[in-house]
Amino acid sequence: MQVLKNILIVGGTHGNELTGVKLIEKWEKRSEKIRDLCPSAQVKLLLANPKAVLLGRRYKDRDLNRSFSEDSLASAESLYETQRAQEINTLYGEKGEKTKTDFIFDIHNTESNMGFCLILSARDPFAMRASAELTHEFPKTRIYFQPEPRAASPYLGTIAKADICLETGPQSHGTIQAEIFETTEKILRRYLELAELWNQGTLQSMPLRKVDVYTQFRDVDFIRDAAGSIRTMIHPALQNRDFEELRPGMPLFRTFDGEDIPYEGAQSVFPIFINEAAYYEKGIAMSLTLKTEELW
Amino acid sequence: MQVLKNILIVGGTHGNELTGVKLIEKWEKRSEKIRDLCPSAQVKLLLANPKAVLLGRRYKDRDLNRSFSEDSLASAESLYETQRAQEINTLYGEKGEKTKTDFIFDIHNTESNMGFCLILSARDPFAMRASAELTHEFPKTRIYFQPEPRAASPYLGTIAKADICLETGPQSHGTIQAEIFETTEKILRRYLELAELWNQGTLQSMPLRKVDVYTQFRDVDFIRDAAGSIRTMIHPALQNRDFEELRPGMPLFRTFDGEDIPYEGAQSVFPIFINEAAYYEKGIAMSLTLKTEELW
């Protein structure tokens, strides 16, 4: 059994996602309240992108949460986030087997109707067990499995041995909602309690839980013109329907002239990150997932 | 009776408010479809802030929709939006009695739960009559009366003799929602039909309508620390409750430690623009209005 000796909780990886920013600010004032939940581990706090927080923007020069691939960490590029990622990697990594950090919780917000989405980048035993418990304790929590080749992955969490990315929403970037703030805090606190149970060997002996696992399938972009301008919108019947079934033939997009465009895949999928503003520039109108029931 | 000879429809005054951007783009391709709705007037279309549209941001250097006061229009400042405002004023103004434009419709989005909000900056007879009709024809339309001293007012609409600003939401900035797009288009088309009826003298003889008028009362900021950082959030019972009654003693804010802060005004108010991201920098957590029933 692998004990979690070093845990890092991260907020403000994107400067305009205020739930994490405000949670880190709050906890830094009285960090013993957080540390007491998991006394068997070193629990550290990190505001990842302070310059973007000051600007009130997702990032200054480039997306920090796309700057942690091994290539980017070795890059001589002078962009702020490239440098900041390397600094964070030196402090809390370095990325790879010998990293100083066993587990990262990275707190994000989305404008999509994702509820409290627990993103696993690997089938890590603690991440699976703890997340399975949480989906039975908190409404609107869901598990998204987005397997990442760790060395090439650009995400901050991948500098630790394992990680959970919390995506909570819908919340417009640059704003904060009390209900999302308070529930995210409860979920994080519960994760730390479960980490303590894990380190004591208790969590491992609790009965497994049935969970719905939404696994990354593929991203879908808007239909665009030659200049890259969008020519379709999310179909109104699909807006806000994250994690709901989309069957072949159901409406996917609508054009500005009112024409409906159906989903033409061969099988049912479960779209998430529907109409997230930050993904327009990444060419993603939504991510499609496949749903399975598993025992975790 | 004053005939509306020149009408200007504006989108993209804020570059990340996509409903207006996409409506102007759509109509520019087949402008006769719009012009045919009000053949007695010259109907023009304007994408107000193309640089901000390209950047996908509210503005480049400063808020264009705060750049139309007489002082700002006379300023020698080299900021992009200051210059662009002066250019727009030359083309479609100039602001004052002799302006070339009788009426402006300016299309905006908000992240607040405002539905389809019709903002009048003056008690203009056509704006009142037409908006009163619209509130009876379209659900979720509401009238907000925000009286502006025309010369000092910084809003784009004030370079015309009269104007309506459409604020539609909730829609996250940088995204577009099909339902909001389609309803905004219907409302604009109907306004043009009503302008035609006005120019024919028909609208004036139709029976007056009872309307709820929400009149600007005062803005409320978050409680902040000395550095300007917010120390409160919108109370969860108030989030998304735009245009609903807030009575003295009802919860207004919640701190990050879970303490509730009540509204301590002397009278009932009706908050709008609750938790709009673009207003954090302007020191506005919401705008309070007073509600009256009037015959328009």
HADDOCK unambig.tbl for C-alpha pairs under 7 A between the chains (distance, minus, plus):
assign (segid A and resid 111 and name CA) (segid B and resid 172 and name CA) 6.94 0.50 0.50
assign (segid A and resid 172 and name CA) (segid B and resid 111 and name CA) 6.93 0.50 0.50
assign (segid A and resid 172 and name CA) (segid B and resid 172 and name CA) 5.72 0.50 0.50
assign (segid A and resid 174 and name CA) (segid B and resid 277 and name CA) 5.27 0.50 0.50
assign (segid A and resid 175 and name CA) (segid B and resid 275 and name CA) 6.61 0.50 0.50
assign (segid A and resid 175 and name CA) (segid B and resid 277 and name CA) 5.26 0.50 0.50
assign (segid A and resid 176 and name CA) (segid B and resid 233 and name CA) 6.63 0.50 0.50
assign (segid A and resid 177 and name CA) (segid B and resid 233 and name CA) 6.53 0.50 0.50
assign (segid A and resid 177 and name CA) (segid B and resid 234 and name CA) 6.78 0.50 0.50
assign (segid A and resid 178 and name CA) (segid B and resid 233 and name CA) 5.83 0.50 0.50
assign (segid A and resid 178 and name CA) (segid B and resid 234 and name CA) 6.61 0.50 0.50
assign (segid A and resid 178 and name CA) (segid B and resid 235 and name CA) 6.44 0.50 0.50
assign (segid A and resid 178 and name CA) (segid B and resid 236 and name CA) 5.65 0.50 0.50
assign (segid A and resid 179 and name CA) (segid B and resid 236 and name CA) 5.91 0.50 0.50
assign (segid A and resid 233 and name CA) (segid B and resid 176 and name CA) 6.61 0.50 0.50
assign (segid A and resid 233 and name CA) (segid B and resid 177 and name CA) 6.51 0.50 0.50
assign (segid A and resid 233 and name CA) (segid B and resid 178 and name CA) 5.83 0.50 0.50
assign (segid A and resid 234 and name CA) (segid B and resid 177 and name CA) 6.78 0.50 0.50
assign (segid A and resid 234 and name CA) (segid B and resid 178 and name CA) 6.62 0.50 0.50
assign (segid A and resid 235 and name CA) (segid B and resid 178 and name CA) 6.45 0.50 0.50
assign (segid A and resid 236 and name CA) (segid B and resid 178 and name CA) 5.66 0.50 0.50
assign (segid A and resid 236 and name CA) (segid B and resid 179 and name CA) 5.92 0.50 0.50
assign (segid A and resid 275 and name CA) (segid B and resid 175 and name CA) 6.61 0.50 0.50
assign (segid A and resid 277 and name CA) (segid B and resid 174 and name CA) 5.29 0.50 0.50
assign (segid A and resid 277 and name CA) (segid B and resid 175 and name CA) 5.27 0.50 0.50
